[in-house]
Amino acid sequence: MLLSVRIVVIGLVLMSAMLLAPGSYAEGRPGSQRIVSTDGATTEVLLALGMQDSLVAVDVTSVLPKAQADLPSVGYHRTLSAEGVMSMDPDLVVGSEHMGPPPVIAQLEAAGVGVVRQPPAHSIEGLKANIEQLAASLADGADSSALLAKIDEQQQKLQQQSLKGMRAIFLLTAENRLRLSGRGTAGDALIQLTGASNPADFDNYRSVTAETLLSYEPELIIVAGEGESDTAEALLNAQPMLSHTPAAQNQRIIAVDGRTLVAGIGPGAVREALRVVELLQAR
């Protein structure tokens, strides 16, 4: 049985959405800055900073409110098209350091478009620094105090409900394959937000077998998906050996929205981490 959750494979997204015809995208307020956002976390920060009327295009991982749902897509942040981005007539293109390819970024800068590339955040401190930098880069500035205060409040809740001492792993699954999150990844950063520890002793992501995962004896398994309620059943049907893990035996297999982790952690990833700890506290 195939996994019923729609899996977002971080770092392996290859799709590129078609651009809408010129004139069909949001034009923004007269005189406002025209912004293209190239990752979901950046888009969420811009919306929280009140810049929704300045957004003229976003990437495929951005989740938009209904009022902005018809904004065109510029595709995936690693495989941008200079022509596609320039057709949006942007003043500013923002995203992570993964935004590219480099020749496209060079073309945008040569055309006089402002480009802000931020390091992927792997901690709340890094996220807050990115928020402050992004707010300062906007034409008229932006007040980030409310957003920063909200993140501080969520961080306090995470610390109060910390999963300290719990072994947790973060999985990407696709076509019955398993990829385990190691050090320096967004998946590992999410685990750290919950206070749990990641037993994977390698960097980046690595393809693994169910037997390898069983050897880690994970007490919590986090799966990159979109949060459907049957995630545990689907994973165990695809990988029956995982039913022998402490996580499965204690009903601790939880899906998180992988789109919140495409370019490090953003506000959505903090919310997902808090949701995970609150789910476990309720069980």
N, C-alpha and C positions, 0 to 999 in steps of 0.2 A: 504493500500500500504506500502510495506516494505521500509525502508530507503535505498536509492540507494548508499549512501556513505558507504564505507568500514570503520567501526568504530574500532578504536584501543582502547580497554578498559584498561586504565592505572591501573596497579596493579592487573588485573584479567586475564592477558594473560596466557594461560595454555599450549600453543602448544610448542612442542620441535622438532626442525628440525633434520632430519637424518644427521649424519656425513658422509662425503665422505670417500672413501677407502683411507688407508694410501698411501702416495706418490702422491695423486691427488691434494693436496693443494699447495698453493704458498710456495716456499721454502725460499724466501727472499734472500737478497744479502749475499754472503759468509762472514761469520764472523759477520753479523748483529744480533742485538737482535731479538728474536722471541717473538712476543707479541700477546696475545689473549685479545680482548676487549669484555666486557660483557654488554655494553649498548650503545645505539645509540649516545648519547651525547659525551661519551668518544671516540668512533670511529671517530666522526667528528673532535674532538680536535686533535687526533693523525694524521689524514690526513692533517689538517691545519698546523701541526708542521712538515710535510714532512716525516712522518713515514710510508707511504704506503707500502714501500718495506719490512718493518719489521712485518707487520700484517700477521698472519698465520691463524686466525679464528676470527669470530665476533659472536654477538648474533642476535636474530631474528628481533630486532628493528633497526639494523644498515642499513643505506642507503649508498650504495657504488657506486663509479664511475665505468664506464664500465671496466676499466683496472683491477679492483679488484672484479668484479661482481661474479666470480666463487669461491671466498673464502668460505670455509665450515662454517657452523653454529654450535655453541655449545649450541643452544637452548635459553631458557629464563633465565635471570640472577638470579632469585630466585630459580631456579630448575636445577642447573648445575649438570653434572655428572663428577665425578673425572676421570673416565676412558676416557670419551669423551674429556675432556680438556687435559689430559695428553697425549692422542694420537697425539696431535698437537706438542708435544715436546717443550713446551713454556719455555722461560726464565722468562717471566713476564706476569701476569694476572692482568688486570686493570678493574675497574668498580666502582660502588657506594657501600655504606655500606649495600645496600639491597642484594648484591651479596651473594649467598649461594646455598644450606643450609650450616650452620656452619660446620658440619662434613666434607663436601667437601673442604671447605677452609682450614680446619686443615690438611687434607690429602695433599693438594697441598703444603702447607708450610712445612710439614714434609718431602716431597720429594725434598725440596730445591728450589721450584719454588718461585720467587718473587711475592708477592701479594700487590697491591695497592688498598685500598678501600677508596673512597672519600665520604664525606658527600654530600647528595643531595643539590645542590645549589638552593636557593629560592630568590636570588637577583643577580644583576650583580656583586656586590662585591664578593659574594660567588663563582660565576662562575670564576671570574678572579683569585681568590685564588686557585681554583682547577686546572686551567690551569697552573699556575706557579708551583704548587706542582707536577703535572704530568710531565711537562717539566723537572723538576729537577730529577725526578725518572728514566729517561731514561739513558741508559748506557753511551752514549756520551753527554748527555745533549741535549737541543734543544732550539733554539731561539724563544721565545714566543712573542717577541715585536710586530711583524706585526699583529698577531692575536689579541693581547690586544688592539692595536691601532684601529683596525677595530671595535672591540666591543665598545670602547670609542666613536667612531664616531656614531655608531648606537644608543648608549645611548643618545648622544646629540640630535639626530634627534627625538628620543622618547620624550625627555623633551620639545623640541620645538613644538611638535604636541600632547602634553599630552591631554588625555581625562578626565582630572580632573573634578570632579563633576558628571560624568556619572555613573549610576548604571549598573554594568555588572555582568552577571553570566556565569559560565563555566559548560557545561553539558557533561556527558558521556551518550550515549544512546545505548541500546542493547535490542533486542527482545521486542521492544515497552515499555521498562522501562527507567526511567530517574534517573540519579544519579547526584547530585549537589555538586559542589566543595566548600568545606568550608575552614577555616583557616588552614595554614600549609601544603597545597597541592600544587602540581605543577600547577594546574589550577588556584589557587588563585595567585600564583607567576606571572603567565602570565598576569592576570588582573592587578596586581600591576605594571608590566612593562609598560602597556599602560597608566597608570596614573588614570584609572578608579577605582571605589570602589566596593567591593564585599559585597552585603547586607547579605549574608549568615552568621549567627551568631553562627556557630558551627565549630568544628574541623573535619578534614578529609572529606571523601565523605559520602553522605547520600542519600538513596533512597527517592524520593519525588514524589508527584502527580503534575499534571499540575495545579491544583487549588493552590497548595502551591507556585509554580513558579509565577503564576498570582498575588499573594499577594505581591510579591517582586517588582512588576512593573518595571522589567528590561528594560533599554533603549538599552542595547546591550546583545545579547545572542551569546556566543562563543561555538561551538560544536566541540568536538574532532573527527576528521575525517581525510580525506586526501585532502580537498579543492575542491571537485567537485562543479560545479556552481549551482546545483539544491538542495543544502543542505537545504535552507530555505523552499522550496516547499515540500521536503520530510519530514522534521520535522513537518511542519504544517499539512500535510496529516495524519501523524501518531498521532499527538497531536493537534487537531483542536482548542482546547481552547487557545493555545498559540498565536493564531492569534489576540487575544485581548490585547496582551502586547504592550507597546510602541515600543519595539524592532521590532516586526513584522510589526506594522503599519508604521514604518519609514524605513523598509527594512534594518534592522541592525542585521540580523542573519548570522553569518560568521563561516565557518569551518576552523579549523587549523589542521595541521598534528600532531596527537596525539603521533606519535613516537618520537617527539622532547621533550616529557614531561614525558617519562617513569621513569626516575631517576632524577627528578628535572629539572631545566632549563639548556640547553646547548646553543651553538651558534645558532642552528636551532630554538630554542624557541625565542631567541632575534629577529631573522629575522621574525618569524611569528608574534610577537607582533608589529613589525614595519609595516608589511604588513597590519595588522588589522587597525592601526591608519591611514595609508595612504589611505586605501580603504574608511574609513569614511570621511576623509578630502576631498576626491574626489567626494563625494555624496552631 
